[in-house]
Amino acid sequence: MIQKYTFGKPFNTYSVIAAIDSSKGKIPFGKLSNTKEFEWKYSLKDEDIIYGLGQTMKGINLRGSKFRSWCLDNPNQDEGSESLYGAHNFLIIFGKTTFGIFFDYPGEIFYDIGFSEKDYLTVKAEHKSLNIYVITSDSKTNTLKEIVRNLRQITGQSYIPPKWAFGFNQSRWGYKNKKDIDLVIANYKKHKFPLDSVCLDIDYMEDYKDFTVDSKKFPAFEKYNRKLLKHGIRLVPIIDAGIKKLEGYDVYENGKPFFCNDKDGKPFVAGVWPGDSCFIDFLNPEGRDFFGKHYKRLTDAGIEGFWNDMNEPATFYSKQGLNKAFEKLDECKNKALDINGFFEFTAIPGSVCNSKDDTKLFFHKVSKEDAGDFAETKTSKNGSVLVKHEKVHNLFGYNMTRSASENFSKTHPYKRILMYSRSSFIGAHRYGGIWTGDNHSFWSNILLSLHMMASLNMTGFLYTGSDIGGFNGEPSRDLMMRWLSFALFTPLCRNHSAKNKRRQEFYQFENVKEFKSMMDLRYSLIPYFYSEFVKASINNGMYFRPLSFDYQNDKHACNIEDQIMLGDAIMVCPVYTQNASGRYVYLPENMLMVEWKNSKIVQQKSLTKGDHYISVPLESVVFFIKDNHIVPFAKPSLNTSLIDTKKLSLIGNAPAGTEYFLYEDDGFTTDISLEKYSRILKK
């Protein structure tokens, strides 16, 4: 059951696309306070588990932590980080009383989940106008799954990328030109390593200008791209949120009517990669349309996928912020700095980057109806009002992704285009996937990636993945291998890193065959991954799930934080500590243990329900298949286009006659139909 409670006149985020009448009376769970700000408080029982919020630096169970829902460019992530790139305001309280709650609110919102008071969950926001959706389940056996399904019924079906996007994606900030890309492709080809795409980071552009290609770095770009396409390799360029402020640059010149303006009606300017930049008002349909049309410049050159970045939006500085910083620095010149003064001095330069003060300096143009109580101005002749960016900050990246997707539906109505973004909000899951941002080459980040995969799936984001090996840092070979042994199961499988860091293409490490073996497993399982992904999207389900979603009456399973269910049959249990030769695994039911090594299955072993210590050599991948289930395996291939699904091996401890419904289309069609494109595989 879904109940909607409306307070004041909320801002229309367009997260919810189903028409639901507001319920009368009080919210059935927790208490609302009568303070100037919004506050909801819920009393927790000792056994309650709290799920949700998508991207966090915590566990799957969020109890004992606090969070700030504020889309933030956060390259210095650690366990104390309260904000990351996305805002996913959905929680599930799982206990004697189980329900989901979605706070449909566009701005900053705080969650204290037993942090200040261990037995209370408190949610606070500055504005009292919002919609709250309370979601319950009538099922006694699939309670958690049904709550997620109900959320998706009102927020929409999850994005489905083209099939090639399940192949391996190599990326690095620092591939400067055609020569660099060719070298990467040649090295992977030399080692007969599977590859489907290579990312282009900001260096491919001409002076960091969106929708341009530097002709000196990439001469005859379209010809080059189409040549790669013939070999099954796709280039995936980055698109940033900031538009370079440069006279004569047509996107800037023509974009002036669609920029976010300051209080004086002039385009707001902040520094990003190109220097002074302006920002499209993505909350304005005309702004979305203007920006979205420009992707065609690259799709006309044969580009079939993009990644949107810096769209929190990230800003290095504003003119106002720089002036204040310089004034403070000048004040420090003639001071005798004591310890407090010194720390104040060192903080000044960094204070200008992604400053919250800057979000108060610019505005969005929206309809009076959508603005609700958030309007800052009177209604204009065309029916629009201005809304301060600070109040709707979390919607920016979501609507940039929406801008691209709305364009693709016009220019490529019969073909899926890859789109994944850094910043997101519930609703953006209809338009694209996300990657988890600037992670680190820390062992703990393997487990954090697993946590995020589960939590993001709850909020509708199925096409997800983390930068393998970490974006920031210097990964060791064993870290790369253990990370890949989990990441090969994620829908987005991308090796990405920062420039001036250790090169971490897999061929840079000794014995590349062991990395190839793991990637061969991925390509063998792509028919299963793709099938389970599409079914999850169509059925409003989850690709990844915590164990509790399948075994909600098993208390042991409900407290497992380092194992995860994948699709109908597989359980993934990565090794995430250095020098470990194995790990303990809990099986909630009898399962088949499968070990993959040297590009083939080397062991299948039936194990009974309970705890087991499993040996996992560094070069092996071990995973589990539920009894009475089968999983299709293809012969390893070098590209998704070469996967032969006519000859599939069916692996699983299951009796003869056990069936698997395989979904398989051409990998591009937008006419997705389980009935039309599914076939039965029988053991």
C-alpha positions in Angstrom: 0.0 0.0 0.0 1.2 3.5 -0.8 0.0 6.5 1.2 0.9 10.1 0.3 1.0 12.9 2.8 1.3 16.5 1.6 2.5 19.4 3.7 2.3 22.9 2.4 2.8 23.4 -1.3 5.8 21.1 -2.2 8.2 21.7 -5.0 7.4 19.3 -7.9 10.5 17.2 -8.2 9.0 14.9 -10.8 10.4 11.9 -8.9 6.9 10.5 -8.6 5.2 10.0 -11.9 2.1 8.2 -10.7 -1.0 10.2 -9.7 -1.7 9.5 -6.0 -4.2 11.4 -3.9 -3.0 12.8 -0.6 -4.2 10.9 2.4 -6.0 12.6 5.3 -5.0 12.3 8.9 -1.6 11.7 10.5 1.3 9.7 9.1 0.9 6.2 10.5 4.5 5.9 11.8 6.6 8.4 13.8 5.8 11.9 14.9 5.9 15.3 13.2 7.0 18.3 15.3 5.6 21.8 15.1 8.8 23.6 14.9 9.8 26.1 12.2 11.6 23.4 10.3 10.4 20.0 9.2 11.1 17.2 11.6 10.0 13.6 11.7 11.0 11.3 14.5 10.5 7.5 14.8 11.2 5.3 17.8 13.5 2.4 16.9 13.3 -1.1 18.4 16.6 -2.9 19.2 16.0 -5.3 16.3 15.2 -2.7 13.7 17.4 -2.5 10.6 17.5 0.7 8.5 18.1 0.4 4.8 18.3 3.0 2.0 19.7 6.4 1.1 21.5 4.9 -2.0 25.1 6.2 -1.8 26.6 6.4 1.6 30.0 5.6 3.2 28.4 3.2 5.7 27.1 -0.3 5.8 23.9 -1.7 4.3 22.3 -1.3 7.7 22.5 2.5 8.4 21.9 2.4 12.2 24.3 4.5 14.3 25.1 7.0 11.6 24.1 10.4 10.4 23.8 11.7 6.9 23.3 14.9 5.0 21.3 14.6 1.7 23.2 17.1 -0.4 24.7 16.3 -3.8 28.4 17.0 -3.3 31.6 16.7 -5.3 33.5 14.8 -2.6 36.9 13.6 -3.7 38.0 13.1 -0.1 35.6 10.4 1.0 36.0 8.5 4.3 33.7 7.0 6.9 32.9 10.4 8.2 31.6 11.7 4.9 27.9 12.6 5.4 27.3 13.6 1.8 28.2 12.0 -1.6 27.1 12.7 -5.2 23.5 11.6 -5.0 20.4 12.3 -2.9 18.2 9.3 -2.5 15.7 10.1 0.2 14.2 6.7 0.7 14.4 4.5 3.9 13.2 1.1 4.8 12.6 0.4 8.5 12.8 -3.4 8.8 11.7 -5.0 12.0 8.5 -6.1 13.8 7.0 -3.1 12.0 8.3 -2.8 8.5 7.7 0.0 6.1 9.3 2.3 3.6 9.3 6.1 3.6 10.2 8.5 0.8 10.8 12.1 1.5 10.1 13.9 -1.8 12.1 17.0 -1.1 14.5 18.9 -3.4 17.0 20.5 -1.0 19.2 19.7 2.0 17.8 17.1 4.4 19.4 15.5 7.4 19.1 11.9 8.7 20.1 11.0 12.3 19.7 7.2 12.5 20.4 6.4 16.1 23.5 8.6 16.1 22.6 11.3 18.6 19.9 9.1 20.3 20.4 5.5 19.7 16.7 4.6 19.8 15.5 7.3 17.5 15.5 8.0 13.8 15.2 11.7 13.1 14.8 13.4 9.8 15.0 17.2 9.5 14.7 19.8 6.7 14.6 23.6 6.6 11.4 23.8 4.5 8.2 22.4 5.8 6.6 21.9 2.4 7.1 18.4 1.0 5.4 15.2 0.1 6.0 12.0 2.1 5.2 8.6 0.8 4.7 5.8 3.2 5.0 2.3 1.6 3.9 -0.9 3.2 3.5 -4.5 2.1 0.7 -7.0 2.3 3.2 -9.9 1.8 4.5 -11.8 4.8 7.3 -13.6 2.8 8.4 -10.9 0.3 7.9 -7.8 2.4 11.1 -5.9 1.5 10.9 -6.8 -2.2 7.3 -5.6 -2.3 8.1 -2.3 -0.6 10.8 -1.6 -3.2 8.5 -2.7 -6.0 5.8 -0.3 -4.7 8.3 2.6 -4.7 9.2 1.9 -8.3 5.6 1.7 -9.3 5.3 5.4 -8.4 8.7 6.6 -9.4 9.0 4.7 -12.7 10.9 1.8 -14.4 14.7 1.7 -14.2 16.8 2.6 -17.2 18.0 -0.2 -19.4 21.3 0.4 -21.2 22.4 -1.2 -24.5 23.8 -4.7 -24.1 27.3 -3.7 -25.0 27.3 -1.5 -21.9 27.6 -4.8 -19.9 31.0 -5.3 -21.5 34.3 -4.1 -20.0 34.9 -0.3 -20.0 38.5 1.0 -19.8 38.9 4.6 -18.6 41.5 7.0 -17.3 41.7 10.8 -16.7 44.8 11.5 -18.9 44.1 9.7 -22.2 45.0 12.8 -24.2 44.7 11.8 -27.8 44.1 9.2 -30.5 47.5 7.7 -29.9 46.8 7.1 -26.2 43.5 5.4 -27.0 45.0 3.3 -29.8 47.8 2.1 -27.4 45.2 1.1 -24.8 43.2 -0.9 -27.3 46.3 -2.5 -28.8 47.6 -3.6 -25.4 44.3 -5.2 -24.5 44.2 -6.9 -27.9 47.7 -8.1 -27.5 46.7 -9.9 -24.3 43.4 -11.2 -25.9 41.6 -9.3 -23.2 37.8 -8.6 -23.5 37.0 -4.9 -24.2 33.8 -3.1 -25.4 34.5 0.5 -24.7 37.0 3.2 -23.8 36.1 6.4 -22.0 37.1 9.8 -23.1 37.7 12.1 -20.1 38.0 15.9 -20.4 41.2 15.9 -22.4 39.4 15.0 -25.6 37.6 18.4 -25.7 38.9 21.6 -27.3 39.8 23.8 -24.3 37.3 21.8 -22.1 34.3 23.0 -24.1 31.4 20.7 -24.0 30.3 19.0 -27.3 33.7 19.8 -29.0 36.5 17.5 -30.0 40.1 18.7 -30.3 40.9 18.1 -33.9 44.6 18.1 -33.2 44.3 15.3 -30.7 41.6 13.5 -32.7 41.9 14.3 -36.4 39.0 13.0 -38.4 37.2 12.0 -35.2 34.1 10.6 -36.9 36.1 8.4 -39.3 38.2 7.2 -36.3 35.2 6.5 -34.2 33.4 4.6 -36.9 36.5 2.5 -37.6 36.5 1.5 -33.9 32.8 0.6 -34.1 33.5 -1.9 -36.8 35.8 -3.7 -34.3 33.2 -3.6 -31.5 34.9 -0.8 -29.6 32.9 2.2 -28.5 34.2 5.6 -27.3 32.3 7.0 -24.4 32.9 10.8 -24.0 32.4 12.8 -20.8 30.0 15.8 -20.8 30.5 18.3 -18.0 27.9 20.6 -16.4 29.9 23.8 -16.8 29.7 25.7 -20.1 32.9 27.7 -20.9 32.3 31.4 -20.8 33.8 32.4 -24.1 32.6 34.8 -26.8 32.3 33.0 -30.1 31.7 29.6 -28.5 28.3 28.8 -29.9 27.0 26.7 -26.9 27.8 29.7 -24.6 26.5 32.3 -27.0 23.3 30.5 -27.8 22.9 29.2 -24.3 22.6 32.7 -22.7 18.8 32.6 -22.5 18.9 29.3 -20.7 21.6 29.9 -18.1 21.0 30.1 -14.3 21.1 33.8 -13.5 22.1 35.7 -10.4 19.9 38.1 -8.5 20.6 40.8 -11.1 19.5 38.7 -14.0 23.0 38.0 -15.3 24.4 34.5 -15.9 25.9 33.0 -12.7 29.6 32.4 -13.3 31.8 29.9 -11.4 35.1 28.3 -12.2 35.3 24.7 -13.3 37.7 22.9 -15.7 37.4 25.6 -18.5 37.8 28.4 -16.0 34.8 30.8 -15.8 31.7 28.8 -16.7 27.9 29.2 -16.8 25.3 26.6 -16.0 22.2 25.6 -17.9 19.0 25.9 -16.0 18.1 22.2 -16.2 14.9 22.7 -14.2 13.6 24.8 -17.1 12.2 22.5 -19.9 13.6 25.0 -22.5 17.1 24.7 -20.9 16.9 20.9 -20.9 15.9 20.9 -24.5 18.7 23.3 -25.5 21.4 21.4 -23.8 20.0 17.9 -24.8 20.0 18.8 -28.5 23.8 19.2 -28.4 24.5 15.5 -27.8 23.5 15.0 -31.4 26.8 16.5 -32.4 28.5 13.5 -31.1 25.9 10.8 -31.9 26.0 12.1 -35.5 29.7 11.1 -35.3 28.7 7.6 -34.3 29.0 8.0 -30.5 26.6 5.6 -28.7 27.3 6.4 -25.0 28.1 9.2 -22.6 28.9 9.9 -19.0 27.8 13.1 -17.3 30.1 14.6 -14.7 30.6 17.5 -12.4 26.8 17.9 -12.2 26.1 18.3 -8.5 27.0 21.0 -9.8 30.7 21.0 -8.8 32.3 24.4 -8.7 36.0 25.3 -8.0 35.1 28.9 -7.1 32.8 31.8 -7.7 34.0 35.4 -8.2 32.3 36.3 -4.9 34.0 33.4 -3.1 37.4 34.3 -4.4 37.1 37.9 -3.4 36.2 37.0 0.1 39.0 34.5 0.3 41.6 37.1 -0.9 40.3 39.6 1.6 40.8 37.1 4.4 44.2 36.2 3.2 45.2 39.9 3.1 44.0 40.2 6.7 46.3 37.3 7.7 49.4 39.0 6.1 50.3 41.2 9.1 49.0 38.9 11.8 51.1 36.9 14.2 49.4 33.6 13.6 48.8 31.5 16.7 47.7 27.9 16.4 44.0 28.9 15.8 45.0 31.6 13.4 47.2 29.2 11.4 44.5 26.6 10.9 42.1 29.4 9.9 44.6 30.6 7.4 45.2 27.2 5.8 41.5 26.6 5.4 40.9 29.8 3.4 41.9 28.6 -0.1 39.9 25.4 0.2 36.8 27.2 1.4 36.0 28.5 -2.1 35.6 25.0 -3.6 32.0 23.7 -3.7 31.0 26.4 -1.3 27.4 26.1 0.0 27.4 29.9 0.0 27.6 29.9 -3.8 24.4 27.9 -4.1 22.6 30.9 -2.7 23.8 33.1 -5.5 21.8 31.8 -8.5 18.3 30.9 -9.5 16.1 28.6 -11.6 13.1 29.5 -13.6 10.2 27.2 -13.1 6.4 27.3 -13.4 4.5 28.8 -10.5 2.6 25.5 -10.1 5.9 23.5 -9.8 7.5 25.9 -7.5 4.9 25.7 -4.8 6.0 27.4 -1.6 9.6 27.7 -2.9 9.1 30.7 -5.2 11.4 33.7 -4.5 9.6 36.1 -6.9 6.1 37.0 -8.1 4.8 35.2 -11.1 6.0 36.7 -14.4 3.8 37.2 -17.5 4.7 33.8 -18.8 3.7 32.1 -15.6 7.2 31.4 -14.3 8.9 32.3 -10.9 12.4 32.1 -9.7 13.6 29.6 -7.1 17.0 29.9 -5.3 19.3 27.0 -6.3 20.1 26.2 -2.7 16.5 25.2 -2.1 16.4 22.7 -5.1 20.1 21.9 -5.3 19.7 18.1 -5.4 17.7 18.2 -8.6 20.4 19.6 -10.8 22.3 16.5 -11.9 19.1 14.5 -12.2 17.8 17.0 -14.7 21.0 17.1 -16.6 20.7 13.3 -17.2 17.0 13.8 -18.0 18.1 16.4 -20.6 20.2 13.9 -22.4 17.7 11.1 -22.2 14.8 13.3 -23.5 17.0 14.1 -26.5 17.9 10.5 -27.2 14.3 9.6 -27.2 13.8 12.1 -30.0 17.0 11.4 -32.1 17.2 7.7 -31.5 13.7 6.5 -30.7 14.5 2.9 -31.6 18.0 2.6 -30.2 19.2 2.7 -26.6 22.1 5.0 -25.8 24.4 4.5 -22.8 24.1 7.2 -20.2 25.5 7.2 -16.7 26.0 10.1 -14.4 27.8 11.1 -11.2 25.1 13.2 -9.5 21.6 11.8 -9.1 18.2 11.9 -7.3 15.3 9.5 -7.3 13.7 9.9 -10.7 17.0 10.0 -12.5 16.9 6.2 -12.4 14.4 6.4 -15.3 17.0 8.2 -17.5 20.4 6.7 -16.8 22.7 4.8 -14.5 25.4 6.1 -12.2 28.9 5.3 -11.1 29.8 5.8 -7.5 32.3 8.7 -8.0 35.8 9.4 -6.9 36.6 6.5 -4.7 40.0 5.5 -3.3 42.5 2.6 -3.7 41.6 1.3 -0.2 40.6 -2.2 0.6 37.6 -0.9 2.5 36.3 0.5 -0.7 35.6 -3.0 -2.1 33.1 -3.6 0.7 31.7 0.0 0.4 31.0 -0.7 -3.3 29.0 -3.8 -2.3 27.0 -1.8 0.2 26.3 0.9 -2.4 25.2 -1.6 -5.0 22.5 -3.0 -2.6 21.3 0.4 -1.4 21.2 2.0 -4.9 19.2 -0.8 -6.2 16.6 -0.1 -3.5 16.2 3.4 -4.9 15.8 2.3 -8.5 19.4 2.7 -9.8 20.2 -0.7 -11.3 23.0 0.3 -13.8 25.7 1.0 -11.3 29.4 0.3 -10.6 32.4 1.7 -8.9 35.8 2.6 -10.4 37.7 -0.6 -10.2 40.9 -0.2 -8.2 39.9 3.2 -7.0 40.0 6.6 -8.8 42.4 8.2 -6.3 45.4 6.3 -5.1 48.0 3.7 -6.0 46.4 0.2 -6.1 48.5 -2.9 -5.5 48.1 -5.9 -7.8 46.3 -7.9 -5.2 43.8 -5.0 -4.5 43.1 -4.8 -8.3 42.4 -8.5 -8.4 40.2 -8.7 -5.4 38.3 -5.6 -6.5 37.7 -7.1 -10.0 36.5 -10.3 -8.5 33.5 -8.4 -7.2 33.2 -5.7 -9.9 32.9 -8.3 -12.6 29.4 -8.9 -11.3 28.3 -5.2 -11.4 26.3 -4.0 -14.4 28.8 -1.2 -15.0 32.3 -2.7 -15.1 34.8 0.1 -15.5 38.5 0.5 -14.6 39.0 4.2 -14.1 41.7 6.3 -12.4 43.1 9.8 -12.0 46.1 11.1 -14.0 49.4 11.3 -12.2 48.5 8.1 -10.4 49.8 4.6 -11.0 48.7 3.3 -14.4 46.1 0.6 -13.6 45.0 -0.8 -16.9 45.0 -4.6 -16.2 47.9 -5.2 -18.6 50.1 -2.9 -16.5 50.3 -5.6 -13.8 52.3 -8.9 -13.9 50.6 -12.1 -15.1 47.7 -10.3 -16.9 46.3 -13.8 -17.7 44.8 -13.9 -14.2 43.0 -10.6 -14.8 41.8 -11.9 -18.2 40.5 -15.1 -16.5 38.2 -13.0 -14.3 37.0 -10.9 -17.2 36.4 -14.1 -19.2 34.0 -15.1 -16.3 32.2 -11.8 -16.7 31.7 -12.3 -20.5 30.6 -15.9 -19.8 27.9 -14.6 -17.5 26.8 -11.6 -19.5 23.8 -13.5 -20.9 22.7 -14.1 -17.3 23.5 -10.5 -16.1 21.7 -8.9 -19.0 18.7 -11.2 -18.6 18.4 -10.7 -14.9 18.9 -6.9 -15.3 16.1 -6.5 -17.8 13.8 -8.7 -15.8 14.5 -6.6 -12.7 13.8 -3.4 -14.5 10.6 -4.6 -16.2 9.3 -6.2 -12.9 10.4 -3.2 -10.7 12.7 -5.6 -8.9 16.4 -5.5 -7.9 19.5 -6.8 -9.7 21.4 -6.8 -6.4 19.8 -7.4 -3.0 20.9 -7.8 0.6 20.4 -11.4 1.8 17.4 -10.2 4.0 15.4 -9.5 0.9 15.4 -13.2 0.1 15.6 -14.6 3.6 13.8 -12.1 5.8 13.0 -14.7 8.5 16.6 -15.8 8.8 18.1 -13.5 11.5 21.6 -14.5 10.6 21.1 -13.7 7.0 19.5 -10.4 7.9 22.7 -9.3 9.6 25.1 -10.2 6.8 26.8 -7.1 5.4 29.4 -8.6 3.0 27.4 -11.0 0.9 24.9 -10.0 -1.8 22.3 -11.7 -4.0 22.5 -11.2 -7.8 19.4 -11.9 -9.8 17.4 -15.1 -9.3 20.2 -17.5 -8.5 23.6 -16.2 -7.6 25.2 -15.1 -4.3 28.4 -13.1 -4.4 30.8 -13.1 -1.5 34.0 -11.1 -2.3 37.3 -11.2 -0.4 38.0 -7.6 0.7 40.9 -7.8 3.1 44.6 -7.9 2.1 46.5 -11.1 2.4 43.4 -13.1 3.1 43.5 -16.6 1.5 39.8 -17.1 2.0 36.8 -16.1 4.1 33.8 -17.3 6.0 30.5 -17.5 4.1 27.0 -18.0 5.4 24.7 -20.0 3.2 21.0 -19.3 4.0 20.1 -22.5 2.1 21.9 -25.3 0.3 24.0 -24.0 -2.5 26.5 -25.0 -5.2 29.9 -23.4 -4.7 31.5 -22.6 -8.1 35.2 -21.7 -8.5 36.5 -20.1 -11.6 40.2 -20.1 -12.5 42.3 -20.1 -15.7 39.2 -18.9 -17.7 37.1 -21.9 -16.8 35.1 -23.6 -14.0 37.6 -25.7 -12.0 35.4 -26.8 -9.1 31.7 -27.3 -8.3 30.9 -28.3 -4.8 27.6 -28.8 -3.1 27.4 -27.2 0.4 24.7 -27.3 3.0 23.0 -24.4 4.8 25.2 -22.8 7.4 28.6 -21.3 8.0 31.6 -22.4 5.9 35.2 -21.3 5.6 35.9 -21.0 1.9 39.4 -21.0 0.4 39.7 -18.3 -2.3 43.1 -18.1 -4.0 43.9 -14.6 -5.3 43.6 -15.8 -8.9 40.2 -17.5 -8.3 36.6 -16.2 -8.2 34.3 -18.1 -6.0 30.5 -17.6 -6.0 27.4 -19.6 -5.2 24.3 -20.8 -7.0 21.1 -21.6 -5.1 20.0 -25.3 -5.3 17.3 -26.1 -7.8 18.4 -23.1 -9.9 20.5 -23.0 -13.1 22.7 -20.3 -14.5 23.6 -20.0 -18.2 27.3 -19.7 -19.1 28.5 -18.7 -22.5 31.9 -19.5 -24.0 34.3 -16.5 -23.1 34.6 -13.9 -25.8 36.5 -10.7 -26.5 33.4 -8.6 -27.1 29.7 -8.6 -26.3 28.9 -8.8 -30.0 30.8 -12.1 -30.2 29.0 -13.9 -27.3 27.4 -17.0 -28.6 24.1 -17.6 -26.8 23.1 -20.6 -28.9 25.5 -22.8 -27.1 25.1 -22.1 -23.4 26.1 -24.4 -20.5 23.6 -24.6 -17.7 25.3 -24.8 -14.3 23.5 -25.6 -11.1 22.7 -28.3 -8.6 19.2 -28.9 -10.0 17.2 -31.8 -11.3 16.6 -32.5 -15.0 13.9 -30.4 -16.4 14.8 -27.3 -14.3 14.1 -24.2 -16.4 15.7 -20.8 -16.8 13.9 -17.9 -18.7 16.6 -16.2 -20.7 15.8 -12.7 -22.0 17.7 -11.9 -25.1 17.1 -9.1 -27.7 19.4 -7.4 -30.2 21.0 -5.3 -27.5 19.7 -2.0 -28.8 15.9 -2.1 -29.3 13.7 0.2 -27.2 10.8 -2.2 -27.8 11.7 -4.3 -24.7 9.3 -7.1 -24.1 9.8 -10.1 -21.8 7.1 -12.0 -23.7 8.6 -11.3 -27.1 12.3 -11.9 -26.4 12.4 -14.6 -23.7 13.1 -18.2 -24.3 13.2 -21.2 -21.9 16.4 -23.0 -21.3 15.9 -26.5 -19.8 18.5 -28.6 -18.0 
